[in-house]
Amino acid sequence: MAAKWDTGHVNPVLCLAVSKERVIASGAESGEVTIWSEQGTPMGKIHVKGDEDVTGVAFSPVSFSKLYAAHGETISVLDTRVLAEPVETFSVNKDEINCISVNETDSLLAAADDSGTVKVLDLQTKKVCRTLQRHTNICSAVSFRPHRPQSLVSCGLDMQVMLWNVQKARPLWLTNLQHLAQDEEDTDLHQSPGQLFNPPLAHSLSISNCGNVFCCGAEDGKIRSFRITGTRFEEDLCFKAHTQGVSQVSFLEQDPGQTFLLSGGNDGRVCLWVLGKDTVQPQKPQKHLHSKKSTSKVKLKHMTEASPRVTSSLCIEHGEKVNWILGAELQGSKVVLVADPSNAISMYQLGEL
Ligand SMILES: *[C@@H]1O[C@H](CO)[C@@H](O)[C@H](O)[C@H]1NC(C)=O
């Protein structure tokens, strides 16, 4: 069962972040930002100016008390120890921001917006150092690559995924998921008629710690994994993960040889996927196990893999459309925090997944 963190917000929670020191930040509709201890106790609350929805929060990787919060077209820099007026604000995007990412040295911040633009801000000079403009629809997610200075990946509702180097104004490489989807059709064993025409609008993005592998979640319920080699990338895995759009994907800390990926969907499910490095024998997919109606709100379902390289997966019926998922190690155990249209954050022990 999920523990509920329900004393931090009045409005639906939209985004989450955790610092290296295990402080949690959440952003919600109408300008709410809350800072939590790892026990789930609110330590501070603030309303950002303008009361716009807070769509992205990110801790500085080098200074744990520094939090970036995106709301409307603005990014506020907050001091989490004294939640008061922002230390600084940046208004460089011309449309609503959907996602922010800070590079490992806290020197660059990328902000993706509704116009499809990614603004890259130099945090030292406090100036925009690059405007990345190629998406033709909402840019839903952006992320810097670990260990690869100045390299980032973006995706959007134009179904495009792009690899950028901040020094260049044009993408190094791009892929349209719709074109990939046509090749995937005959290998997709879970396709059901209702989903045939859901276009793969890209909602979510996560890059693994190695910096060379990233995953994208899309409206067609699929997760695609890509491998970056030099200045290009290629799809190396695609599997049906949710019956509706995949609103969130998030890599977890990796054990050698295994990659764990969390996903959340508009179907109200939260899943943990184990992506095997070695190719295993393709198995005949079994029918989903239908558990008898249980009185427990939390139903566990073992699913068979939709792809030879998803070696196992477990899903939980969270029951509400997932706005954000965050894997973290809190109080010594691995947990997943889930934000949904309610004002509470749900915390699942990873053992439950
Ligand atoms: C972050 O960005 C700065 C400025 O471009 C760069 O010098 C630094 O190497 C980057 N850090 C990482 C770890 O990517």
The ligand as an SDF file (V2000), in Angstrom:
LIG
                    3D

 14 14  0  0  0  0  0  0  0  0999 V2000
   28.2260   21.8510  -17.7220 C   0  0  0  0  0  0  0  0  0  0  0  0
   28.3070   22.9520  -18.6020 O   0  0  0  0  0  0  0  0  0  0  0  0
   29.5360   23.6690  -18.5730 C   0  0  0  0  0  0  0  0  0  0  0  0
   29.3910   24.8850  -19.4650 C   0  0  0  0  0  0  0  0  0  0  0  0
   29.1940   24.5280  -20.7930 O   0  0  0  0  0  0  0  0  0  0  0  0
   30.6900   22.7830  -18.9850 C   0  0  0  0  0  0  0  0  0  0  0  0
   31.9060   23.4670  -18.9220 O   0  0  0  0  0  0  0  0  0  0  0  0
   30.7170   21.5890  -18.0530 C   0  0  0  0  0  0  0  0  0  0  0  0
   31.7140   20.6940  -18.4820 O   0  0  0  0  0  0  0  0  0  0  0  0
   29.3620   20.8940  -18.0350 C   0  0  0  0  0  0  0  0  0  0  0  0
   29.4420   19.8410  -17.0480 N   0  0  0  0  0  0  0  0  0  0  0  0
   29.1130   18.5790  -17.3010 C   0  0  0  0  0  0  0  0  0  0  0  0
   29.4930   17.6070  -16.2630 C   0  0  0  0  0  0  0  0  0  0  0  0
   28.5850   18.2270  -18.3210 O   0  0  0  0  0  0  0  0  0  0  0  0
  1  2  1  0
  1 10  1  0
  2  3  1  0
  3  4  1  0
  3  6  1  0
  4  5  1  0
  6  7  1  0
  6  8  1  0
  8  9  1  0
  8 10  1  0
 10 11  1  0
 11 12  1  0
 12 13  1  0
 12 14  2  0
M  END
$$$$
